Amino acid sequence: MDITNQILTNESALVKLLGNYDESFVGYVYGMRFDEVLVLTNDAFKHRVKGIPHNSFLVAAGFNPQLYGQADEVDKEIILLRVLEPVSLPQDTDYIRARIEHHQRRTSDEKYPVSANDGHDPISADQLQSGGLKCSILGTFYIDEDANLRLGSDIENFMSLSRLRVFKPQADVLSKIINHVNPEVLAKAKEEAFKAGFKNMPSPIEIGSIRFTSSARMHRSSKETRVPVNIQPTDFLARRTAVLGMTRTGKSNTVKTTVSAVALAAMKDNIKVGQLIFDINGEYANANHQDDGSSIADVFPQQTVRYRAIKTAGFEDLRGNFYLDCDQALNLIQSLFKAEKSPFSGQDLDTFMSSTLEEPEPQNRSEHTRWQHHKAVFQCILCRARYPEPADFQVDIPLGKKLLEQITAWADRQSPAVTVNIPTQQKVSATEACAWFERLRQINLAIKEEQSKKNEAVIGLESSTKGNSWIDPVFESYLNMLARETSRKQSFGGWRAIQKYQDYHSNRRSSDVSTEIINHLDSGKVVILDLSAGPVEIRTVLSERIARQIFERQMAALNKGLVPKNIVIYVEEAHNLIGKKANLTDTWPRIAKEGAKARIAFVYATQEPSSVHPNILANTENWFVTHLNNDDELKTLGKFYDFSDFVQSLKSAQDVGFARIKTLSSPFVIPTQINRFSPAEIKELILKMGEVQNAI
């Protein structure tokens, strides 16, 4: 096709956007600015098109669709409008007076309408049914220099004496308008898809269908009038998505639909996109009546791995093994202890609760050796506090040459001489390790007492560096916790202070849970952390650690010039993690703010958009908003894109799944009835995809 024929063909696309223009005509533009127009319409036009709902779309054109080829170049465009509200006409006062007088003249047998004109003569009825509409301008459709249909987000000009006629797009025409994507946006999406590993541009996903109002009797009366709303899968990869709305208005359904869409797109092209769901209420991991008795795990059984913080069939253990992951264990114990009023106290306990077991660099041999000693005593404290040990667990105890020489010398100085049972192996059972450390503590205190009596520097057991104590203050407090006795030989609670936290420990786990989860994500699994069961503190402590390790791993790959893995993170009750007062250097705000460049897509759901950090909201590309009943929340939302057009309907319409959607590819908000998460349909689609791949 040569360029001339291509231009003529595409220019006719503008005429097609008017649809059946003889039947869809609704009025005339009589006032215009760069951001809004005023439309003169009447009841007859509205009746013919089955009404003009609030927030519905209209289109306006200044050319004769039957003579498009003769139109002036300035007029070869179509303006996209959104209906906002009725407006008064200058003659409305006279019209109102005439209507009132007409009703006052009615007789007793005129209680009900008997004709379309309701007793008015045709000329009067024609005048009295006129009215005005205010519409916002969403953009301009036009044909560009490359003969492509494009939508600009504004208008270039307006005429005071406007020739614009207004039409109501319906069915296929409306679908073309709301699902239109500009060529450069489509090209960028294709580029992002290839970067993510897709072989071809993923097909658009039908997320729902157009719905303008809660009362949807006319514009959604049959399947033929339901217009599908499509979204691009690539809009969600390495992007931020907000799912906002009150409880039971369809937030979780939207998230489930999104999880399924991403999983299906990845399965179709056989690429790996890991999805991690922080499931606060257990609604994604478990079947419930809202999902036709199914769940994400049931729909994608081979791709889903579920975790819980209690032992449950079908779930991996989310809890860490305190003996193997001592740093995480100590952090969790400290958080639990801080959150309650404990009856235990003491200087050694305070030191224990403010210490860290984070591993130093192995190159720093001195610090790394001290860390190994602290870790070993911590494992012994767990043993004394009756934390179940892993099978065949052993503690790596210190048996250095200088240490043993000092112990032997001390034993020989005693009268009579003391026999110290020194272990023959460096790795021993936890019970043996406890006995060894308690013996070392006693010897250290005895040597200190000797040194004090001789007026020498009180050091106790010396390290390999002359003059330094082998037992540093933190190590000493750990030993005192183990013995439940201070260095002054006064009893205190010691390990009993942590005895109540046994439920947070699992001796079944043989590897770090964070590393295991990251490996699942790398293989393209859907990982669901069911946080509805088990200790509540797991939500904050362990969830933050998992998120931090994912973020650090992704950023490290990016900084090395590598392409990070594709990961999507879903978080419920997100205002608790990225609230207004959140420090932007903390893990969750950093994921929300910086994660996109490291290919982390962040989907956050909340009832309180006003509580989310404004910096995060300002950088969010995709929005799904259902019912909000609070003016403060609506005021916050109204600051973004054209959501201010929907403030009133968002407050009044409580229909489940009735959302207002703004995605990266769409320049304006689209009111949508989200499709219900349908496990049966998704399973059927997966089955068909498998048959196609087997055939290939």
N, C-alpha and C positions, 0 to 999 in steps of 0.2 A: 504494500500500500504506500503510494507516494505521500509526501508531507501535506500536499493540498487536500487530498481526500481524507487523510488522518485528521486534519484540523476540522474539516466539515463534519466528519463523523463525531468528533469529540464535542464540537460546539452544539450539536443536537442534543448532547447529554444535558446541557443546561435546560433545554426545553423539557426533557424527560423528568427533570427534578420538579417540574410543575405538576406532573402526573396528568390525570384527566382534568385539564384546566377549566373546561366548561362546567364540570360538576364540583370541583374543589375550590372555586372562587369564593372568598369570604369578605372582601372589602377593599377599601382604598386607604392609602397612607395620606393623612392630611397634616401631619406635623412630624418633624424629624430633627434629630441631633446625631452627633457621632456615636452616642451610646444607646439611644432608644428611639422608637418611632411611636406615633399615635395612629391608630387604625380606625376608620369609620366602617362599622359593620351593621348588620341588622338581624332580626330574629329569623327571617326567611333564609338568609345565607347559613346561619348556624343550624337551622333545622335540616337543611339539605346535606350538610356534612356531618350530621349527628353530633353536633355540639363542638364547642371549643373549650376543652378542659384547661384548668389552671396549670401553668408550667408546660403546656404542650408546645409543639414546634409549628411555626408558620414560615412560609417563604414569600418573598416579595420580589417582583420583577418589573422593570420599566419598559419592556419590549412586548410587542404583539407576538405571542408564540406561533401564530399562523404565518407571520411575516418576519421570522427571525433574521433571514438573510439580508433584509433591508434595514435592520435596526442600526442605530448609531453606535459606534464603538463604545461610547461611554455607557450605554445601556446594556451591553452584553455581559451581564452579571446577575447573580441571584443572591439576595440578602437573606441570611438565616436568622429567624426571630424566635424568641421565647415569650409566651404570654405571661404577663405579670399580674395585671389587675384591670378592672373597668375604670374608665375615666369619664368625667362629665363633659358634655358638649355645651357650647355657649347657649344653645336654645333649650337645655334640659329643664330650666325653670318653667318655661311655657309648656313643655311636654308633660311635666309632673302635674301642673295645674289642670291640663286637659284630661289626664288620666283620672285624677281625683274627681273632677266634675262629672266625668262619664260614669264612674262608680256610684256617685251620689244620686244619679238619675235612674239607677236600676230599680226595677220593680221586684216584688217578692218572688216572682217566678223565674228570676234570673240568678238564682243561687249558684248555678253551675255553668260552665262554658258550654255553649251549644254550637259554636263554629270556630274556625281558626282565627277569625277576626274578633271574636268575643263581643259582637254587637257593634263594633266600629264599622264605619263605611270604609271601603277599600282605600281611598286616598288618605284618610286619617290614620288607618291602621298602618299604612306604609310609612308614614312619617313618624308615628309614635314608637315603632319598633326599632328605630335607629339608636345606636349607642357607640361609645368609644372604648377602645382597648389600648392599654399601654403595654408595649413589648420591648424587651431588651434586645440589643443587636449582638448576636453571637459570632458573626463573621460573614464573609463574602465568598461564594463559589464563583470561579471564573476559569477560563482556559488560558494557561500560561504560554510562553513563547515556544515551549517544547511540545505543545498540543496536549498537555495533560490537564485533567480536571483537578483543581486545587481549591482548598478552603483557607482563606486568610482569616485571621482572628479579629478583624476590624473592618471598617469601610474607608474608602479613599475620599469620598465626596458625598454631599447631599444637596438636593435642590429644595429651595423654599416652595416652589410650585411643583410638587412632586407628581410624577406620572406613575409611581409605583402602585401596582395592584398586588393584592395579598391572596395567597392560596394556602389551603391546608393539605400538607402531604400525608398520604396514607399508604398502608400496605407496603408493597415493594419499594415505592419511592421513599417512604420514611426510613426503610431499612438501609437504603443506599446512603441517605443523609447521615444517620447516626453511626453507621459503621464505616464511613469514609475515612481513609488514612492517606495523607499526602505522600507523594512519591519519595521525598527525601526522608520522611519518617519511616516508611516501609524499608527503604534501603538501609537505614541505620539499624532497624530491628533485625534485618537479615544479617548484617555484619555482626551484631551482638550474638545472634543465634550460632553463627559459624565459630565465633570465639568460644562459645559455651560447649561446642562439640557437636551441634546438630549438623547433619549432612545436608538438610534442606530447611527452608523456612518453615517452622511449625505452623500448622493450620490454625486459624482463629478458633477460640473456644466460645461456644454459646453459653454465656453465664446466666442468661435470663431473657426476659422480654420486656418491651416498653410498657410502663405503667405510669400514668400521669397523676392519678388521684386515687384516694382510698375507695371512693364510689366509682367502680370501673364497669358499670352496666353497659355503657354504649361502646367505649373504645376498646374493650376487651370482651365483647359479648360472645365471640366464637374463636375457634382456632385460626380461622382465616384472617381475623383482625389482629391477632397477636404477632407483633413484630419482634424478631429475635435481636438481642443485643450481644455482639461479639467482642471479645477482648483478645489481645495478642499475648501468647504465653511468655514471650521475651520481655514483656512489660514488668514481669515479676522477678526476673533473674537479675541479681545485683542491684535491686531497687528496694525502696522502703514503701510499705503498704500499711495504711491505717484502716482498721475495721472498728467502727465506732457505733455505739447504740446501747440502749437499755437492755437489761436481761430479758431473754425470751423474745427478742425481735429479729433473730436470724443471724447473729454474729457467728456462732459456731457452725451453722449451716454454710455460711459464706467461706469460712476457713476450710471446711471439709471439701467443698467444691473446688477450692483453689488447690489444695493438696492433691486431689484426684487429677485435676487438669495438668499440673506439673508432672506428676508421676506418669500419666498416659503419654504426654508429649515426649518424655524421656524414654519410655518403653518403645515408642514407635520408631525412634531413631537409634535405639540401643546405646544411649549415652548414660552417664552416671550423674544424677543430681541428688545429692543427699538432702533429706528434709528432717529437721529436728523440731518436735513439738513439745513445748513445756505445758503439759496438760494439768492445769490447776484443779479442775473439777472431775477429771477422769472421763470426760465425754467423748474423747477421741480414741482412747484405748479400749473402751468397753461399749458393748452394744446397748442401745436404749430405744425406747418407743419412737423417738423422733427420727430415727434412721431406719425405719422398717425392720427393727430388730437386728440391725447390723452396725458395723463400725469400720473405721479405716483399716484396722487390723484384719477384719473379716473380708474386706474387699480386695486387699493386697496382702494375702497371707505370706507369700514368698518374699515380699519386699519389706515387711514390717517387723521391727524388733521392739518389744515393749519392756519397760523397766518400772519396778516399784521398790519402795523402801521397806517392804515387808516380804516375807517368803510367800509367794503366790504361784500356783501352777500356771504355766504359760507366760510368765514374766521373768526377766532377768533381774538380779538383785542390784538395785541402785545404790545400796549402801556400800561403803568402802570397807576394806579389811584393815582395821586399825593397826594391826601388827606389821602389815606390809606397806601401808601408806601413812606413815607416822606424822608427816607434816600436816596432811589434810585432817587426820584424826585429832591432833592437838588443836588445830584451828576450830574444828567443830565443837570440841569439848569446851574450849574457851568461850565460844559464842553461847553455848547452852548455859554455862555457869554464869555468864554476865547477864543473861536474860531472866534469871530468877534470884530470889533472896535465899542464898544458901546459909545454913547454920554453921558452916565451916569457915575458918579464917586462919590467918597467920602469915608471917613474913615469907616463909618458904612457899606457902600456897600462892601468895601474890606473885612471887617470882616465877613459879611454874605457870601461872595463868597469863603472864605477860611475855613468856619466852617464845622462841620459834624453833622449829625443826626443819626449816628450809635448807636444803643441801647446798653447801658452798661449792665453788669450783674445785675439782680434784687437784688442780695444779697448786692450790694453796694447801699444802700438805698438813700444816699445823692446824688450821681451822677445820679442815676436813676430818682430821683425826678426832678433834674435840666433838664434832658433830656426830661421829660414829659412836662415841662414848655416851653422849646424851641420848641418842636414839636407842641404844641398848638398854639403858636404865629405864627409859620410857616404856619399852616393851615389857620390862620386868614389873613396872608399876601396873600395867594392864593385867599382867598375870596375877598379881596380888589382889587386884580389884575384881578378879574372877571373870574377866572377859574371855570367852571361849577362844582357844588357840586353833590356828589352822593345823591340819594333819601334818605330823612330822616336822613341826616348827622348831627351829633352833635360833638361839641368840648368839651373835658374834661378840664375844667378851674380850676385853683388853688383857693381853698376856705379854706385854713388852718386856724385853730383857732388863732394862733399868728398873722397871716397876717390880719385877720379881726379885731382883737383887736387894731392893730396899725392904721388901717384905721379909725376905730371908734374914737380913741383917737385924731387923727389928725383932724377929722371933728369937734369934740367938741371944739378943741382949736381955731378954726377959729371964727372970729367976723365979722358979725354974724355967728352962727354955720352953717355948710354945711351939706346938706343931700346927702349921697352917696347911690345910688340904688344898693344894693348888691343882686346878683342873689340868688334865693332860691334853685336852683339845681346845681350840679356840672357839669352836661352835658347840654349844651345849644346850640342853633343854632349858626352857624358861624357868623351871623350878631351881635347877642348878645355878642358873645365872643370877637369880634372886639371892641365893645363899652367898654366892661369890661377891656380889656388889655390897651386900650387907657386911660381909667380912672386911672388904676393902675400906668401907666407911669406918668401922670400928678401929682398924689399924691406923687410918689417917688421923682420927681423933686422938688416939693414944700417942702417936708421934708428935702431934701438936702440943699435947700436954707435956711431953718430955722437953720439947723445945722451949716451952714457956717457963718451966722450972729452971732451965739452964740460962734463962735470959737471952736466948737466941732469937733470931727472926722466926716468927711462927709461920711456917710454910706447909708443914705436913709432908705428904708424899710429893717428891719433886718430879717435874717433867724432865725431858731430855735436855732442856735449856737450863743451865745452872741458875739456881735462885728463883725459878718460877714454880708455882704450885701446880701439881698435876691435876688437882681437883679445883676447878674454877668455881666462882660463886653460884652459877646456874647449875653446874654439875652437883655441887654440894646440896642445893635445894632439892634437886631430883632424888638424890640419895636419901635425904631426910623424909621426902614424901614416901619413898619406898619403905623406910623403917618406921614411919609414923612417929618420929622423934626429932626434935630440933638439935642443933649442934651443941646446945647447952643441956642436952639430955632431958628435955621436957616433952611430954607426950602431946600430940595434936592429931587432928583427923587424918592427915596425909592422904593416902590413896582412897580412903572412904569418901572423899569429896567428889570423886568421879565415878563411883560405883553405880550410880543410878542411870548412867548414860549407856548401859550395855545394849539397849535396843537399837542404838544407832550403828552398831558394829555387826558385820557379817563375816564369819570365819570361812564361809563357802567361797568367797571371791579369791581368785589366785592372781588376778591382774588388776591394774588400775582401771577403774570404771570410765574415767575420762578418755583414756587412750583407746579403750575398747569401743566407746561410742564414736569417736573420731574415725576409727577404722571402718565401722559400719557406714558412716556417712560417705566416706571415700568410695565405698563399693556401691553407692547409690541407693542405700536403704532409707526407709521412712522410720525414724527412731522416735518413739513416743515415751516421754518421761511422765508416768502417771503419778502426780504429786498429791492426789486426793487421799492416798492411804499412806500410813507410816508417819514418822516424825515430821512435824510442820517445819522445823528449822532446816530440813533438807532443801526446802524450796529456795532459801536464800543462800545458804552456805555452799552446798554442793552444786546447785544450779549456776551460781556465779562462777565457780571454779571451772565447770565444764565449758561455759560460754567464753571464759577468759582464754582457756587453752585453745579453743577453736579459733578465736580472733588472733591470738599470737601466732598460731601455726599459719593461718592464711596470710597475715601481714609479712611473716618471715619469707614465705614463698614469693610474695610480690616484690619485696626488697631485694631478693636474689635474682630478679628478672625472670622468674618462672610464672607460669599461668596458674593461679590458685584453683583449687577444686570448686565446683558449683555446689553451694550450700544455701538452703532456705531455712531460716529459723522463725518459728511461730511462738508468740508469747501472749498468754492471757493475763488480764489484770495488769497491763503494762505500766499503768500510772505508778505502781509500787516500785518499778525498776527504773523508769526514766521520767520521774516526776519533775516538777518545776525546780525543786531545790537540789536536784541531782548534780553532782560534780561531773562536768563533761570529760574529765580524765578517768572516771570510773569505767568499769568494763561495759556495762549495758549502754550507757550513753555513747561510748566510743563505737560500739557495734552499730548503733543506730545512726551515728553521725559519719563514721569513716568506713564502715564495713562494706559499703557498695563497691569501693575501688578494689577491695580484696575479694570480690565476687561472693559476698555474703548478702543474700536477700533477707530483709528483716520485716516480718509481718507482725504488727502489734495490735491487740484488741483491747478496748477499754470502754467503760461507760462514762469516763470523765476526761474528755479531750482537753478541758481547761487545766487539768492537773499534769498533763504531759509537758515536758520541757519545750518551750517555744522554739528553740533552735531545731529540735527534732521535727516538730510539726512543719516548720518552714522548709525543711528539706525532704518532705514526704512526696513521692511522685504519684502513688495510687491511693485512692480513697473509696471506701465503701461505708456509707452512713445510713443507718436505719433510724428508728424513732429516738428522739431525745426530748425529755420533758422539762428541761431546765433552761431558763433564759441565759444564764451565765455560760452554759456549755454551747448554746446556739450562737451566742455573741462571739465566742472564740472561733467557732466553725465558720461564721460569716465573714471572717477576715481572709479566707482562702478561696481562690478561684471565684466561681460564680455561685457558691453555696448560699450567699445572702438571698438569692432568689427563692430558696427553699425553706427559709427559717420557719415560716408559718405552717407549712405542710409537714415538716419534720416534727413539729411540736404536737400537731393534732392527729396525724395518721399513725396508728399503732399496729398496723397490719404486719404480720410476721413476714420477713423477707422483702418488704417494700423498701428498697435502698436507692440512694442517689450516688451514682458512680462517676468518679473522675479517674481515668487512667492516663498513663504516660503518653499513649498514642492519640488520645482524644483531647481536643482543645477545650471542651466544655463538659459540664455535668449532665449525665443522662439518668433520668428517673427510671428505675428498673425493678421488676419483680424477679428476684433471684430464683433460679431453678432450685427445686428441692434436691438435696443430696439423695440420689437414688442408687443404692447398692446393686439392685438387680440389673439396671441399665448399664452400669459401669462394668459389672462382671461379664455381661453379654458383649460389650465392646472389647474387653480384654480378650475374650474367647475368639472374636473375629480377627483381632490383630494377630493372635497366635496362628490362626489358620492361614492368614495371608503370608506371614513370615515363613511358615512351613512350606507353603506353595512355592515361594521364591527360592 
